[in-house]
Amino acid sequence: MSKNKTPNPWYIGVVSGMASYIDSAAIVSNGTALVIYQKTIGLTALEIGILSGLLTLSIAVGAFCGGRLGDRIGRRNVFIITMAMILIGTLAMAFGLSFPFLVFGTLFVGLATGADLPVSLATISEAADDNNRGKIIGLSNLLWLVGIGATMGISAIVGDWGKVGAQIMYIDIGLVALVLLILRWSIPES
């Protein structure tokens, strides 16, 4: 008789909490990359404003719908779908290099990062116990700051590389999403 082993709550906390990392990294990277794209692919100030507002709005819509979606189709499914969406969205933002592709990528990344946040916090809360719940949720908030710091570090290095620098910022988010997509297969459905 095989016994299903539940992963360590700290493992679930890190893998789930990386939603905060990706969310903050997407916001910070997008702001820097769009300014670079303005000079390299000719985005207008209006297009940058539209894309920035679209990211914020789509994160909010995703967060509004994410918790309910997690309850309906399962948190693990939302985890996998959102990471796939972020991967696709960041590839569109890195390689599409036109306003329509940037709109598509921004919508995908925004909706996915927004939807992932409430699901990740619910998953962490369920996996933790009374002795570590606050610490693990606090770790999720710390990962938000790590996402900002890592993105600022990357942008400091590649910010003057032109279009390639902007692409690297988006690809970084996509690579983290790919790793999380793989790791999240091991998170059991709650």
Residue pairs with C-beta under 8 A, 6 or more apart in sequence:
4 188
6 127
6 188
7 127
7 186
7 187
7 188
9 124
9 127
9 128
9 129
9 132
9 136
10 132
10 136
10 139
12 123
12 124
12 127
12 128
12 136
12 187
13 124
13 127
13 128
13 136
13 137
13 139
13 140
14 139
14 143
15 180
15 183
15 184
15 186
15 187
16 79
16 119
16 120
16 121
16 123
16 124
16 127
16 140
16 184
16 187
17 120
17 124
17 136
17 137
17 139
17 140
17 143
18 120
18 143
18 176
18 180
19 82
19 113
19 116
19 117
19 119
19 120
19 140
20 117
20 120
20 140
20 141
20 143
20 144
20 147
21 143
21 144
21 146
21 147
21 150
21 176
22 86
22 113
22 116
22 147
22 173
22 176
22 177
22 180
23 59
23 113
23 114
23 116
23 117
23 144
23 147
24 144
24 145
24 147
24 148
24 151
25 147
25 148
25 150
25 151
25 172
25 173
25 176
26 55
26 86
26 109
26 110
26 113
26 173
27 55
27 56
27 59
28 147
28 148
28 151
28 152
28 155
29 151
29 154
29 155
29 169
29 170
29 172
29 173
30 51
30 52
30 55
30 93
30 106
30 109
31 52
32 151
32 155
32 159
32 166
32 169
33 93
33 165
33 166
33 167
33 169
33 170
34 43
34 48
34 51
34 52
34 102
34 166
35 48
36 159
36 162
36 163
36 165
36 166
37 43
37 48
37 97
37 102
37 163
37 166
38 44
38 45
38 48
39 162
40 162
40 163
40 166
41 97
41 98
41 163
43 51
43 99
43 102
47 99
47 102
50 103
51 102
51 103
51 106
54 103
54 106
54 107
54 110
55 106
55 109
55 110
56 110
57 110
58 106
58 107
58 109
58 110
58 111
58 114
59 110
59 111
59 113
59 114
60 114
61 110
61 111
61 114
62 110
62 111
62 112
62 113
62 114
62 115
62 116
62 117
63 114
63 115
63 117
63 118
64 114
65 114
65 115
66 78
66 82
66 114
66 115
66 116
66 117
66 118
66 119
67 118
67 119
67 122
69 78
69 115
69 119
70 78
70 115
70 118
70 119
70 122
74 189
75 119
75 122
75 123
75 187
75 189
75 190
76 184
76 187
76 188
76 189
76 190
77 189
78 115
78 116
78 119
79 116
79 119
79 120
79 123
79 180
79 184
79 187
80 181
80 184
80 185
81 112
82 112
82 113
82 115
82 116
82 119
83 112
83 116
83 177
83 178
83 180
83 181
83 184
84 177
84 181
85 108
85 109
85 111
85 112
86 108
86 109
86 112
86 113
86 173
86 174
86 177
87 174
87 177
87 178
87 181
88 105
88 108
89 104
89 105
89 106
89 107
89 108
89 109
89 112
90 105
90 109
90 170
90 171
90 173
90 174
90 177
91 105
91 170
91 174
92 101
92 102
92 104
92 105
92 108
93 101
93 102
93 105
93 106
93 109
93 170
94 166
94 167
94 170
94 171
94 174
95 101
95 167
96 102
96 104
96 105
97 163
105 170
109 173
120 140
121 137
121 140
122 190
123 187
123 190
124 133
124 136
124 137
124 140
125 133
125 137
126 190
127 136
127 190
128 136
128 137
150 172
151 169
151 172
154 168
154 169
154 172
155 165
155 169
158 164
158 165
158 168
158 169
159 165
161 168
